[in-house]
Amino acid sequence: MAVGDPRDPVAARGATRGDGGVGAGGFHLASALIAAGTRFVATAHEAGAATMADAYARVSGRGGVLTGHQGPGVTNALTGIAEALGFSGLLAISAVAALIAILISETTSNTASATIVVPIVIPIAQAAGLDPMIPALAAVIGASFGFMMPVSTPQNAVVYGSGLIPITKMVRSGIAFDIAGLVLTVLLVPTMVRVVGLA
């Protein structure tokens, strides 16, 4: 699709403004928005851009457009995005944190999954005015639930390597364990934190 094409999804939704940081990671997107006739407002930080896009959408009734950089830019914007989507309750933030950690842990190590998710969850919880301990612990515990894929944990690789369990059975069983683990984590971590005295 060419820049400025009327079939462009941003133009089709009636957005007339975009907010975001300007730099090498998002410069081409900002340029495409401008070429399509969308007003682009450069911000110093992605969190501010997310709040501005949300405010524009609420006031104008049109879609808010947010641009950002991969990596830290996405992390910076997530607080504003979570606020815009209404993820402000302790259970909601904990559930999303655990779910993302579980999904990431299916393809990476538990340590990598926790390292990716916990630094994102803490500022989201703080922005919602919540103690970040419970959502962070939900993410850490969720990161240990890699039950579906052989690459999730060394134990899964050993079981799959035996040739006795086909991948389809691992995935079906793993999904059930992941869902059960998610529900139990979200429901029991707040109780555990109170019993242990962490909050």
N, C-alpha and C positions, 0 to 999 in steps of 0.2 A: 504494500500500500504506500503510495507516494505521500510525502509531507503535504498537508493541506487538503487531502482527499476528503470529500464530504462523508465518506463511509467510515471515517476515523471514529473509533468508539468514544473518544473524549468529546469531540464535536457533536456526535450523535446524542449524547446525554445532556447537551446544552451547557456544558461548562464553559465559562468565559474567563476563568482565572485559574492560575496554577501557583502553588507556593513551594519553595524548596531552596536548598543550597545550590550554589553554582560552583562547579569544579569539574575536574576531568571525568569523574565517575558519572555525572548526570548532565554534563554540558549538552550532549547530543539530544537528550530528551527535552531540556529547556528550550533548545533551539527549535525543535520540532513543534513544541507548543506555541512558540512565538510565530513561527511560519504559518501555523494553522489559524492564526488570529486570536489566540488565547493570551490574555494579559498574564505575564509571568512576574511574580514578586519574589525577589531574591531575599533570603533570610540568612542570618549568621549561624543558625543551628537548626537541625532537623526537627527537634522537639518543638521549637517555635513555629516551624513551617506546618507541622501536623496540627497544632492548635489553631493556626490561622486558616488552614483548609477546612477544619471542622467548623469554625465560626462562620466562614463564608457560606458553607453548605447550609447551616442552620438559619442564617439570616436571609439568604437569597432563595432558598428552596432548590438550588441547583447542586449538582455534584461538586464536591471539593476535590481538587487534584493536588496530589502531593508527590514531589520528586525527591529522591535522596540517593545517596551513594551506597554501594554494597558494603557489607561489613559494618563498621562503626556507625555509618549513617543510618542504617536500618535499625540498629540497636537504639540510637538516639531518638528516632522517630516513634518507636514502639510505645513509649509512654503516652504520647499524644493520641496515637491510634487506639490504644486500649481505652483511653478516656472517651474518645469519640464513639466507640462501639458499646460503651456502657459496662465494660468489665471493671467494676469497682467493688464488687463484693468479695469477701475473703474466699468463699467457696468457689466462686467463678474463676478468680485469678489462680487459685491453687489447682483447680481442675485443668485449666488451660496449660499451666506450667507443667503439671505431671503428664498430660497428654503429649505435649510437644517433646518432652524429655523421653517418653516411651517411644515415640515415632523415630526420633533421632537415634536412640540406642539400638534400634533394629539394624542400623547400617554402620554404626561406629562403636567405639568402646564406651563403656559406662562412664569412664573418667572424662572422655571427650564430650559426651552428651551433657554431663553436669556442667562442665566448663563452658559450654555454649549457652545453656539455658539459664543458669542461676544469675549471671550478671545482667541478663535481660529482665528477669522477673523481679529482682530487688527494686530497681527504680519504678517499675510499674506499680508495685505494691505501695511504695512510698508516695507516689503521685496520687494514689487513691486514698492516702491517709491511713494506711494499714501497716501493722508490724510486718516486715518482710520475712520474718523467721518461718512462718507456716508455709507460704508459697515456695520459699527457697527449699525447705525440707521436702515438700511434695515433689519438687523437681528432682532433687537428689535421689529420693527413693524411686521415683518414676524412671530415672536413668538406669536403674538396675533391673528393669523389667524387659530385657531383650529376650523374648521367648519364641519369636516366630522364625527367625532366619538363622542359618548356620553361622553366619559371620557375627552375630550379636555377641556371643560369649564363647570362650574356649570350650565350655561344657557342651554347648549346642553343636560346635564343630565336631567334637568327639562322637556325639550321638549320631549326627548325620553321616559322619565318616564311617561308621560301623556298617552302613548299608541296610540296616534293619528298619529304619524309619524313612519313608519317602518325604520329599520336601512338602508335598501337598498336605500330608498329615501333620507335619511340623507347623505349617502356617495355620491350619484350622485349629489345632490345639493351642498354639501360641496366641492367637487372637482372643480366645476365651480367657486364657490366663492374664493377658494384657488388660482386658476389660475388667476382670475381677480385681486385679491389682490396682487399677485406676480408681475404681469405686471405693475399695478399702482404704487406699491412701488418702483420698479426699475426705473421707468420713473419720478416719482414725488419727491422722496427723495432728489436728487441733487438740484432740484429747491427750495424745502423747506429749505434746508440748506443755500442756497444763500440768500433767502428772509429774513430768520430769522437772518442771519449774523453769522452762526456757522463756516463758512469756508471762 
